[in-house]
Amino acid sequence: MRTLESSEFASEQIRNAIISGEFQPGDRLVEQQLTEMLDVSRHPIREALRVLAREGFVELRRNRGAIVSAVDAADVLEVYKIRMALGKIALTYLIEELGGMDARNLRVLEKLSQNATRFAQMEKQEETIQNDLKFQQAIIDATGLQRTIRCFSELTGDVRRFNCLLGAVYTDRSTDAERYVVALYHAIRDRDLAAAQRIWQAKFDKAVERYLALIKDVGSDGIATDAKR
């Protein structure tokens, strides 16, 4: 495997381990242990850690090496402000520039909106979370704007990390599905930009409010109190 491919593989594996909670905030990522775990040499591991530091997943500290980053309010605000802005760019482009979403992408969005209602009735919330991320990404992907698509997709890892580390619990999924997913699908279908922008804004405002409320319960190790129990 070439060095570039090895570093991309290593960064993906380490990133996924952080998102899933296998590596916790404050954990020290030791190069030798990572080379053994991933079966790659040290150079790709070092490059992978530099990439993850740029993405905010780890901190590179003198004399300590790489440390898994904690989640703070600034992280949440930055990620959601960027994703909110990218979504508004996408909605404006879809409705004003393209004259509406094409039939194939509308069918995809309709299916995801139907899933949102169905998954909201299930006991576990994981399907709801994954479906909602797919719904958001489907809107962005429909634009064909490659930079917007890439930036939005890259930040999805941060959202998954927030959910995992903060132990977010979605208590009113049925109402949220109708208010923020089904209604947004209808606004896009009807080419109602004002309504689509308003729903998108409200959807992200609520997400930020939820995370910030949880962050006050996060200890110095960066893990939500409820997630430790």
C-alpha positions as CSV (number, residue, x, y, z in Angstrom):
1,M,0.0,0.0,0.0
2,R,1.4,3.4,-0.9
3,T,2.1,6.0,1.8
4,L,-0.8,8.3,0.7
5,E,-3.2,5.4,0.7
6,S,-1.9,4.2,4.0
7,S,-2.3,7.6,5.7
8,E,-5.9,7.9,4.3
9,F,-6.7,4.4,5.6
10,A,-5.1,5.2,9.0
11,S,-7.0,8.6,9.3
12,E,-10.3,6.9,8.4
13,Q,-9.8,4.1,11.0
14,I,-8.8,6.4,13.8
15,R,-11.5,8.9,13.0
16,N,-14.1,6.1,13.1
17,A,-12.8,4.9,16.4
18,I,-13.1,8.4,17.9
19,I,-16.7,8.8,16.5
20,S,-17.8,5.4,17.8
21,G,-16.3,6.2,21.3
22,E,-13.6,3.5,21.1
23,F,-11.1,6.4,21.7
24,Q,-12.4,8.8,24.4
25,P,-11.6,12.5,24.9
26,G,-8.3,12.8,26.7
27,D,-7.0,9.4,25.4
28,R,-3.4,9.6,24.3
29,L,-2.9,8.1,20.8
30,V,0.4,6.3,20.8
31,E,2.1,6.0,17.4
32,Q,3.5,2.5,18.1
33,Q,0.2,1.1,19.3
34,L,-1.6,2.6,16.3
35,T,1.0,1.1,13.9
36,E,0.5,-2.3,15.4
37,M,-3.3,-2.0,15.5
38,L,-3.6,-0.8,11.9
39,D,-0.6,-2.7,10.4
40,V,0.9,0.4,8.8
41,S,4.2,2.2,9.3
42,R,4.8,5.2,11.5
43,H,5.0,7.8,8.7
44,P,1.3,7.3,7.6
45,I,0.2,7.3,11.2
46,R,1.9,10.7,11.8
47,E,0.3,12.1,8.7
48,A,-3.1,10.7,9.7
49,L,-2.8,12.4,13.1
50,R,-1.9,15.7,11.4
51,V,-5.0,15.4,9.3
52,L,-7.2,14.6,12.3
53,A,-5.7,17.5,14.2
54,R,-6.7,19.9,11.3
55,E,-10.2,18.4,11.4
56,G,-10.5,18.9,15.2
57,F,-10.6,15.3,16.2
58,V,-7.2,15.3,18.0
59,E,-4.9,17.8,19.6
60,L,-1.1,17.6,19.0
61,R,0.6,18.5,22.2
62,R,4.4,19.0,22.8
63,N,5.9,16.1,24.8
64,R,2.5,14.3,24.9
65,G,1.8,13.6,21.2
66,A,-1.8,13.2,20.0
67,I,-4.7,13.5,22.4
68,V,-8.3,12.9,21.5
69,S,-10.2,16.2,21.6
70,A,-13.0,17.0,24.0
71,V,-16.3,18.6,22.7
72,D,-16.9,22.2,23.8
73,A,-19.5,24.8,22.9
74,A,-17.2,26.5,20.3
75,D,-16.9,23.2,18.4
76,V,-20.7,22.8,18.2
77,L,-21.3,26.4,17.2
78,E,-18.6,26.3,14.5
79,V,-19.7,23.0,13.0
80,Y,-23.4,23.9,13.0
81,K,-22.9,27.5,11.7
82,I,-21.0,26.1,8.7
83,R,-23.5,23.3,8.0
84,M,-26.4,25.7,8.4
85,A,-24.8,28.1,5.9
86,L,-24.0,25.3,3.4
87,G,-27.6,24.1,3.6
88,K,-28.9,27.5,2.8
89,I,-26.6,27.8,-0.1
90,A,-27.8,24.4,-1.3
91,L,-31.5,25.3,-0.9
92,T,-31.1,28.6,-2.7
93,Y,-29.2,27.0,-5.6
94,L,-31.7,24.1,-5.9
95,I,-34.9,26.3,-5.9
96,E,-33.7,29.6,-7.4
97,E,-30.9,28.5,-9.8
98,L,-32.1,25.1,-10.9
99,G,-35.8,25.8,-10.6
100,G,-36.4,23.0,-8.2
101,M,-35.0,19.6,-7.3
102,D,-35.2,17.0,-10.1
103,A,-37.7,14.1,-10.0
104,R,-35.1,11.4,-9.1
105,N,-33.7,13.3,-6.1
106,L,-37.2,14.3,-5.0
107,R,-38.1,10.6,-4.8
108,V,-35.0,9.9,-2.7
109,L,-35.9,12.8,-0.4
110,E,-39.5,11.7,-0.1
111,K,-38.4,8.2,0.9
112,L,-36.1,9.5,3.6
113,S,-38.9,11.8,4.9
114,Q,-41.2,8.7,5.1
115,N,-38.5,6.8,6.9
116,A,-38.2,9.7,9.4
117,T,-41.9,9.2,10.4
118,R,-41.5,5.4,10.5
119,F,-38.3,5.4,12.5
120,A,-39.7,7.9,15.0
121,Q,-42.0,5.1,16.2
122,M,-39.2,2.7,17.0
123,E,-37.8,2.4,20.5
124,K,-34.1,3.0,19.6
125,Q,-33.1,6.3,18.1
126,E,-30.1,5.2,16.0
127,E,-32.1,4.7,12.8
128,T,-33.6,8.2,13.3
129,I,-30.2,9.8,13.6
130,Q,-28.7,8.0,10.6
131,N,-31.7,8.7,8.4
132,D,-31.7,12.4,9.3
133,L,-28.0,12.7,8.4
134,K,-28.8,11.0,5.1
135,F,-31.8,13.4,4.5
136,Q,-29.5,16.4,5.0
137,Q,-26.8,15.0,2.8
138,A,-29.3,14.2,0.1
139,I,-30.4,17.8,-0.1
140,I,-26.7,18.9,-0.4
141,D,-25.9,16.1,-2.9
142,A,-28.8,17.1,-5.2
143,T,-27.0,20.4,-6.0
144,G,-24.0,18.8,-7.6
145,L,-21.9,21.6,-6.1
146,Q,-18.8,19.6,-5.3
147,R,-17.2,21.9,-2.8
148,T,-20.4,22.3,-0.9
149,I,-20.9,18.6,-0.9
150,R,-17.4,17.8,0.3
151,C,-17.4,20.4,3.1
152,F,-20.8,19.3,4.4
153,S,-20.0,15.6,4.3
154,E,-16.7,16.1,6.1
155,L,-18.5,17.8,9.0
156,T,-20.9,14.9,9.4
157,G,-18.2,13.1,11.4
158,D,-18.2,15.9,13.9
159,V,-22.0,15.5,14.3
160,R,-21.6,11.8,14.9
161,R,-18.9,12.6,17.5
162,F,-21.1,15.1,19.3
163,N,-23.9,12.5,19.5
164,C,-21.7,9.8,20.8
165,L,-19.7,11.8,23.4
166,L,-22.6,14.0,24.6
167,G,-25.1,11.1,24.8
168,A,-27.8,13.1,23.0
169,V,-31.3,11.7,23.6
170,Y,-34.1,12.7,21.2
171,T,-37.3,12.7,23.2
172,D,-39.9,13.9,20.7
173,R,-38.9,12.3,17.5
174,S,-42.4,12.1,15.9
175,T,-42.9,15.8,16.2
176,D,-39.4,16.5,15.0
177,A,-39.9,14.3,12.0
178,E,-43.0,16.1,10.9
179,R,-41.7,19.6,11.7
180,Y,-38.2,19.4,10.4
181,V,-38.1,16.6,7.9
182,V,-41.5,16.1,6.3
183,A,-42.2,19.8,6.3
184,L,-38.8,20.5,4.7
185,Y,-39.4,17.9,2.0
186,H,-42.8,19.6,1.2
187,A,-41.2,23.0,1.0
188,I,-38.5,21.8,-1.4
189,R,-41.0,19.9,-3.5
190,D,-43.2,23.0,-3.7
191,R,-40.2,25.2,-4.5
192,D,-40.9,27.4,-1.5
193,L,-37.5,28.8,-0.7
194,A,-38.6,31.0,2.2
195,A,-40.3,28.1,4.0
196,A,-37.3,25.7,3.3
197,Q,-34.8,28.2,4.6
198,R,-37.0,28.9,7.7
199,I,-37.3,25.1,8.5
200,W,-33.6,24.5,7.9
201,Q,-32.7,27.3,10.3
202,A,-35.1,26.1,12.9
203,K,-33.8,22.5,12.6
204,F,-30.2,23.5,13.2
205,D,-31.1,26.0,15.9
206,K,-32.8,23.2,17.9
207,A,-29.8,20.9,17.4
208,V,-27.4,23.5,18.7
209,E,-29.7,24.2,21.7
210,R,-29.8,20.5,22.5
211,Y,-26.0,20.1,22.4
212,L,-25.2,23.2,24.4
213,A,-27.6,22.1,27.1
214,L,-25.7,18.8,27.3
215,I,-22.3,20.4,27.3
216,K,-22.8,21.9,30.8
217,D,-23.0,18.3,32.1
218,V,-19.7,17.3,30.4
219,G,-16.9,16.7,32.8
220,S,-13.2,17.7,32.4
221,D,-12.7,14.5,30.4
222,G,-15.1,15.7,27.7
223,I,-17.7,12.9,28.3
224,A,-21.3,13.6,29.0
225,T,-22.4,12.7,32.5
226,D,-25.2,10.5,31.2
227,A,-22.8,8.7,28.9
228,K,-20.7,7.5,31.8
229,R,-23.6,5.8,33.7
